[in-house]
């Protein structure tokens, strides 16, 4: 039950993130809904397919469809207040990847997968919806931008998850701590402009 709550909270966060991107691109209502849906459900869909869970979760549990639709309508209605926060998109996106990373890892454990594969599955769950969102919005996916700490945050959260499992800590507490690590790493990286090494930095200098 707690895990499903995290999954739904992640769905809401990613749906809001998708709506924010779609509206910044001035898409029509149908486009906004589609972007919200693929952002919220894309990663989970790929995850379910990879572990052989079909039909995928949102097809068998209409709660996710209702939540995405509700979050979309809510964001459109209150767009002024949400847009008042300059970093609202980044905030909701960070919350989404934190929650989805934990959910993806737990799904992998349930399927009996190796911890490394579980971390990969959690990263896919967290990132793939954003990849689809950015591609449909004609943007370079955030996961591939050198200035962004995105998948790295998910991996660090996943490592934290499995380290904590070695101690007598309740599962729900582990979920929350691991998710918080992902969110914190992502937001700290954004706040202080921390990024991965730029492979093309030397090339730019030589051209100058």
C-alpha positions in Angstrom: 0.0 0.0 0.0 2.8 2.4 0.9 4.6 1.6 -2.3 1.5 2.3 -4.4 1.1 5.6 -2.6 4.7 6.5 -3.6 3.9 5.4 -7.2 0.8 7.6 -7.3 2.6 10.6 -5.8 5.3 10.1 -8.5 2.6 9.9 -11.2 1.2 13.2 -10.0 4.6 14.9 -9.9 5.5 13.7 -13.4 2.1 14.6 -14.8 2.5 18.2 -13.5 6.0 18.2 -15.0 4.7 17.1 -18.4 1.9 19.7 -18.3 4.4 22.5 -17.5 6.6 21.5 -20.5 3.6 21.2 -22.8 2.2 24.5 -21.8 5.6 26.2 -22.2 5.5 24.9 -25.8 2.0 26.4 -26.2 0.4 23.0 -27.1 -3.3 22.6 -27.4 -5.3 20.8 -24.6 -5.0 17.4 -26.3 -1.2 17.8 -26.7 -0.9 18.8 -23.0 -2.8 15.7 -21.9 -0.7 13.4 -24.1 2.6 14.9 -22.8 1.4 14.6 -19.2 0.4 11.0 -19.8 3.6 9.9 -21.5 5.7 11.7 -18.9 3.9 10.0 -16.0 3.4 6.6 -17.5 6.3 6.2 -20.0 8.9 4.9 -17.5 6.6 2.5 -15.8 5.3 1.2 -19.1 8.9 0.3 -20.2 9.6 -1.2 -16.8 6.6 -3.5 -16.9 7.4 -4.6 -20.4 11.0 -5.4 -19.5 10.0 -7.6 -16.5 7.1 -9.2 -18.5 4.3 -7.6 -16.5 1.6 -7.3 -19.1 -0.9 -5.7 -19.5 1.1 -2.8 -18.0 0.1 -1.3 -14.7 -1.9 1.7 -15.9 -4.0 -0.6 -18.1 -5.1 -2.8 -15.3 -5.5 -0.1 -12.6 -7.5 2.9 -13.8 -6.5 4.9 -10.7 -3.3 5.9 -12.6 -5.3 7.2 -15.6 -7.7 9.2 -13.3 -4.7 10.6 -11.4 -2.9 11.8 -14.6 -6.1 13.3 -15.9 -6.9 15.0 -12.6 -3.3 16.3 -12.2 -3.5 17.7 -15.8 -6.7 19.5 -15.2 -5.5 20.8 -11.8 -2.2 22.2 -13.3 -4.1 23.9 -16.2 -6.5 25.5 -13.8 -3.9 26.7 -11.3 -1.1 27.3 -13.9 -0.6 30.9 -12.7 0.1 29.8 -9.1 2.3 26.9 -10.2 4.2 29.0 -12.7 4.8 31.5 -9.9 7.5 29.2 -8.7 10.3 29.7 -11.3 11.6 26.2 -10.6 8.3 24.4 -10.4 9.1 22.2 -13.3 12.5 21.2 -11.9 11.0 20.6 -8.5 8.2 18.3 -9.6 10.5 16.5 -12.0 13.0 15.9 -9.2 10.2 14.6 -6.9 9.0 12.3 -9.7 12.4 10.7 -10.3 13.0 10.2 -6.6 9.7 8.4 -6.1 9.8 6.4 -9.4 13.4 5.2 -8.7 12.3 3.5 -5.5 9.2 2.0 -7.1 11.2 0.7 -10.0 13.8 -0.9 -7.7 11.1 -2.6 -5.6 9.4 -3.9 -8.8 12.7 -5.4 -9.8 13.2 -7.1 -6.4 9.7 -8.5 -6.6 10.7 -10.0 -10.0 13.7 -11.6 -8.3 16.3 -9.5 -10.2 19.9 -8.8 -9.2 20.5 -5.5 -7.3 22.4 -4.0 -10.2 19.5 -4.7 -12.6 17.1 -3.4 -10.0 18.9 -0.1 -9.9 18.9 0.0 -13.7 15.2 -0.7 -13.7 14.6 2.1 -11.1 16.6 4.5 -13.3 14.6 3.5 -16.4 11.3 3.9 -14.5 12.4 7.4 -13.3 13.9 8.7 -16.6 12.2 7.2 -19.6 9.0 9.2 -19.2 11.0 12.4 -19.3 12.9 11.2 -22.4 9.6 10.7 -24.3 8.4 14.1 -23.0 11.5 15.9 -24.2 11.5 14.1 -27.6 7.9 15.0 -28.3 8.6 18.5 -27.2 11.5 18.8 -29.6 14.1 19.0 -26.8 17.3 17.1 -26.1 16.3 14.7 -23.4 17.4 16.0 -20.0 19.1 12.7 -19.2 21.5 13.2 -22.1 22.5 16.8 -21.2 26.0 17.0 -19.8 25.0 19.9 -17.5 22.3 17.8 -15.8 22.7 15.4 -12.9 19.7 13.2 -13.6 20.3 9.4 -14.0 23.3 9.8 -11.7 21.0 10.9 -8.9 18.8 7.8 -9.5 21.8 5.5 -9.3 23.0 7.1 -6.1 19.5 6.7 -4.6 19.5 3.0 -5.7 22.9 2.3 -4.1 21.6 4.0 -0.9 18.5 1.7 -1.0 20.6 -1.5 -1.1 23.1 -0.2 1.5 20.2 0.5 3.9 18.8 -2.9 3.4 21.8 -4.3 5.2 20.6 -2.7 8.4 17.5 -3.5 10.5 15.5 -0.6 9.1 11.8 -0.7 8.1 11.2 -1.0 4.4 9.0 2.2 4.4 11.9 4.2 6.0 14.3 2.8 3.4 11.9 3.9 0.6 11.7 7.4 1.9 15.4 7.8 2.6 16.4 6.5 -0.8 13.9 8.7 -2.6 15.0 11.7 -0.6 18.6 11.0 -1.7 17.6 11.1 -5.3 15.6 14.3 -4.9 18.3 16.0 -2.8 21.2 15.1 -5.2 19.2 16.4 -8.1 18.2 19.7 -6.4 21.7 20.3 -4.9 23.2 19.8 -8.4 20.8 22.3 -9.8 21.3 24.8 -7.0 25.1 24.8 -7.3 25.4 24.0 -11.0 27.1 20.7 -10.4 27.4 18.6 -13.6 29.2 15.7 -15.1 32.5 16.3 -16.9 32.0 17.8 -20.4 33.6 15.6 -23.0 33.6 18.3 -25.6 35.2 21.1 -23.5 38.6 20.7 -25.1 37.1 20.6 -28.5 35.4 24.0 -28.0 38.6 25.6 -26.8 40.5 24.3 -29.9 37.9 25.8 -32.2 38.0 29.2 -30.4 
